[in-house]
Amino acid sequence: MKIYSDTLTAGEVRMAATDVNGSRLGGQIGFETFEPMQSPRKRRRGWNVRLYRIGSQRHFNTGTHGAGDQGAADWDDYGAFLAALYEKDSRAVAGYYTGRENFHRSTDGKYRPVR
């Protein structure tokens, strides 16, 4: 997934994954891939990320070598991660979501933080 932001730092993107761990929606997640983009087109900063989840029965498919050893994150893991990310930058672009309100509207509010 591609993430673009004018304000987020790499540390804040990583912290969004940490925020999910132990939350009501996400599992124990981490980054399978975390690569900064050299020249992001949509915002000042960008990253290519792919999440894994500890204990997941799904496996990554590399496209050339078959399934990997780590478990792939599921929709809820990504949803919880994006919700945490949008709490840090409401204008970030992640995948095809163009901001916090667009994300929550598209997911019917399933990942809105409980306050």
Summary of the structure (lengths in Angstrom):
residues: 115
radius of gyration: 13.9
end to end distance: 27.6
largest distance: 44.1
contacts: 333
relative contact order: 0.22
helix: 28%
strand: 29%
